[in-house]
Amino acid sequence: MTPPETGPDPVVYESPCDPDVVYFVQDVLPLLVSSCAQTGCHNTASHEDGIILESYEVILAHQDLIVPGDPGESELIEVLYETGDDLMPPAPNAPLTTEQINTLSLWIEQGALNLSCSECDTTSVTFSGSILPLLNSTCAGCHSGSSPSGGVSLTNHAEVVAAIGSNNLMPSIRQEAGASVMPPAGNPLNECQVQLFEIWIAEGMPNN
């Protein structure tokens, strides 16, 4: 794929999505919002160190934070490998996994493009293949580690089932009136993503 010129508005590709391409809207922004753009950190209200990680335009505007084509020179990647107080996200937040760091690195390596791909496959919904990866990219930054937001951890099957059983998770995901909105910043889960949860719940929430 020839890299397009991108700007504040994403270049949208129809399905099927290319499994070798990292899409900013689906793969990168939810991860940054969940893990970095939290209250007290890099959201618009707190803007810790003057850095905001809530939109493509603002993220790319920070000098040296992202060096398109060169993850090794990008500060965003450097701080994920730091130690002590310099490590991002800071304790007690859970550090990014190797897989998540690789996703960010590959996105930068591919040019840090503002791409989106609309794909909705609800034919085979499983916890390991559909639900957990979605939670890892959109929720785990807040709901994991030693001090998860609201005391709710969403890192494994038992925790997710418990959150759904308490009648808190789905209203938050659907962003219903009176519920704690999830994710609190960035794009809400789209109709297809919500449908994945609904299908899995209707099937009895199997650990598959």
C-alpha positions as CSV (number, residue, x, y, z in Angstrom):
1,M,0.0,0.0,0.0
2,T,1.4,3.4,-1.0
3,P,1.2,5.7,2.1
4,P,-1.3,8.5,1.6
5,E,-1.0,12.0,2.8
6,T,-3.0,12.3,6.0
7,G,-4.1,15.1,8.3
8,P,-6.6,15.7,11.0
9,D,-9.3,13.7,9.2
10,P,-8.4,10.0,8.8
11,V,-8.1,8.3,5.5
12,V,-10.8,5.6,5.7
13,Y,-10.4,2.2,4.1
14,E,-13.3,-0.2,3.7
15,S,-13.1,-3.8,4.8
16,P,-11.3,-6.1,4.7
17,C,-8.7,-4.3,6.7
18,D,-5.0,-5.1,5.9
19,P,-3.7,-7.2,8.8
20,D,-0.2,-5.8,8.2
21,V,-1.3,-2.2,8.5
22,V,-1.6,-0.4,11.9
23,Y,-4.7,1.8,11.8
24,F,-4.5,4.9,14.0
25,V,-8.2,5.1,14.7
26,Q,-8.7,1.5,15.6
27,D,-5.3,0.4,16.9
28,V,-3.4,3.5,18.2
29,L,-5.7,6.1,19.5
30,P,-7.7,3.8,21.8
31,L,-4.5,2.5,23.3
32,L,-3.1,6.0,23.9
33,V,-6.3,7.3,25.4
34,S,-6.7,4.2,27.7
35,S,-3.1,4.1,28.9
36,C,-1.9,7.7,28.7
37,A,-4.7,10.3,28.3
38,Q,-6.1,9.7,31.8
39,T,-7.1,12.3,34.4
40,G,-3.9,13.7,35.8
41,C,-1.8,12.6,32.9
42,H,-2.0,13.5,29.2
43,N,-5.6,14.5,28.6
44,T,-6.7,18.0,27.7
45,A,-7.5,19.0,31.3
46,S,-4.2,17.8,32.8
47,H,-1.8,18.1,29.9
48,E,1.1,16.8,32.0
49,D,4.4,18.1,30.7
50,G,2.4,20.0,28.1
51,I,1.6,16.8,26.2
52,I,-1.9,15.8,25.2
53,L,-2.6,12.4,23.6
54,E,-6.3,12.6,22.6
55,S,-6.3,13.3,18.9
56,Y,-4.1,12.7,15.8
57,E,-3.5,16.4,15.1
58,V,-2.4,17.2,18.7
59,I,-0.2,14.1,19.0
60,L,1.7,14.9,15.8
61,A,2.1,18.5,16.8
62,H,4.4,17.7,19.8
63,Q,8.0,18.0,18.6
64,D,10.0,14.9,18.7
65,L,7.2,12.9,20.4
66,I,6.6,11.1,17.1
67,V,9.2,10.9,14.3
68,P,7.4,9.3,11.4
69,G,9.3,6.4,10.1
70,D,11.7,6.2,13.0
71,P,10.3,4.7,16.3
72,G,13.8,4.7,17.7
73,E,14.0,8.5,17.7
74,S,10.4,8.9,18.9
75,E,10.1,10.0,22.5
76,L,6.8,8.2,22.8
77,I,8.6,4.9,22.4
78,E,11.6,5.8,24.5
79,V,9.5,6.6,27.6
80,L,7.9,3.1,27.4
81,Y,11.3,1.5,28.1
82,E,12.4,3.8,30.9
83,T,12.8,2.8,34.5
84,G,11.7,4.3,37.8
85,D,9.9,7.6,37.7
86,D,10.6,8.1,34.0
87,L,8.7,5.0,32.9
88,M,5.4,5.7,31.2
89,P,2.7,5.0,32.1
90,P,3.8,5.7,35.7
91,A,3.1,3.3,38.6
92,P,0.6,2.2,39.8
93,N,-0.6,2.0,36.2
94,A,0.2,-1.1,34.4
95,P,3.1,-0.7,31.9
96,L,2.3,-1.4,28.2
97,T,2.8,-4.9,27.1
98,T,5.4,-5.9,24.5
99,E,2.6,-6.4,22.0
100,Q,1.2,-2.9,22.6
101,I,4.6,-1.3,22.3
102,N,5.2,-3.2,19.1
103,T,1.9,-1.8,17.7
104,L,2.9,1.8,18.4
105,S,6.4,1.2,17.0
106,L,5.0,-0.3,13.8
107,W,2.5,2.5,13.4
108,I,5.4,5.0,13.6
109,E,7.6,2.9,11.3
110,Q,4.8,2.9,8.7
111,G,4.8,6.7,8.8
112,A,2.5,7.5,11.7
113,L,-0.5,7.9,9.4
114,N,-4.0,8.8,10.3
115,L,-5.7,5.8,8.9
116,S,-9.0,4.1,9.7
117,C,-10.6,0.9,8.5
118,S,-14.2,-0.1,8.9
119,E,-14.6,-3.8,9.4
120,C,-17.2,-5.7,11.3
121,D,-17.0,-9.5,11.6
122,T,-19.5,-10.9,14.1
123,T,-19.6,-14.4,12.6
124,S,-17.3,-16.0,15.2
125,V,-17.2,-14.0,18.5
126,T,-14.9,-15.4,21.2
127,F,-13.5,-14.0,24.4
128,S,-9.8,-14.5,23.5
129,G,-10.2,-13.4,19.8
130,S,-12.8,-10.7,20.1
131,I,-13.5,-9.4,23.6
132,L,-10.1,-9.4,25.3
133,P,-8.2,-7.7,22.5
134,L,-10.8,-5.0,22.4
135,L,-10.6,-4.5,26.2
136,N,-6.8,-4.5,26.0
137,S,-6.8,-1.7,23.5
138,T,-9.6,0.5,24.9
139,C,-9.9,-0.2,28.6
140,A,-6.9,-2.0,30.1
141,G,-4.9,1.2,30.6
142,C,-7.4,2.3,33.3
143,H,-8.7,-1.0,34.4
144,S,-5.5,-3.0,35.2
145,G,-2.5,-2.9,37.4
146,S,-2.4,-2.6,41.2
147,S,-4.9,0.3,41.4
148,P,-7.5,-0.1,38.6
149,S,-9.9,2.7,38.0
150,G,-13.1,2.3,40.1
151,G,-11.6,-0.8,41.6
152,V,-12.6,-2.6,38.4
153,S,-9.9,-4.7,36.6
154,L,-10.6,-6.1,33.1
155,T,-7.6,-8.2,32.3
156,N,-9.1,-11.7,32.3
157,H,-12.3,-13.7,31.8
158,A,-13.4,-13.8,35.4
159,E,-12.9,-10.1,35.9
160,V,-14.9,-9.2,32.8
161,V,-17.8,-11.6,33.7
162,A,-17.9,-10.0,37.2
163,A,-18.0,-6.5,35.7
164,I,-20.8,-7.4,33.4
165,G,-22.7,-9.2,36.2
166,S,-22.5,-6.1,38.4
167,N,-24.6,-4.3,35.6
168,N,-21.9,-1.6,35.3
169,L,-19.9,-2.5,32.3
170,M,-22.4,-2.6,29.4
171,P,-24.2,0.7,30.3
172,S,-20.7,2.3,30.5
173,I,-19.7,0.8,27.1
174,R,-23.0,1.9,25.6
175,Q,-22.4,5.3,27.2
176,E,-26.0,5.4,28.6
177,A,-27.2,8.3,30.6
178,G,-26.1,8.1,34.2
179,A,-23.4,5.6,33.6
180,S,-19.6,6.2,33.9
181,V,-18.7,6.7,30.2
182,M,-16.1,4.2,28.8
183,P,-13.7,5.0,27.4
184,P,-13.8,8.4,29.1
185,A,-12.0,10.2,26.2
186,G,-11.4,9.6,22.6
187,N,-13.8,7.7,20.4
188,P,-16.6,5.6,22.0
189,L,-16.9,2.0,21.0
190,N,-18.6,1.8,17.6
191,E,-21.8,-0.1,17.0
192,C,-20.0,-3.2,15.8
193,Q,-17.8,-3.4,18.9
194,V,-20.7,-3.0,21.2
195,Q,-22.4,-5.8,19.2
196,L,-19.5,-8.1,19.8
197,F,-20.1,-7.8,23.6
198,E,-23.8,-8.3,23.2
199,I,-23.3,-11.5,21.1
200,W,-20.8,-12.9,23.5
201,I,-23.1,-12.2,26.5
202,A,-26.1,-13.7,24.7
203,E,-24.0,-16.9,24.1
204,G,-23.4,-17.2,27.9
205,M,-20.0,-15.4,28.2
206,P,-17.9,-18.5,27.4
207,N,-14.2,-18.5,28.2
208,N,-13.3,-19.4,24.6
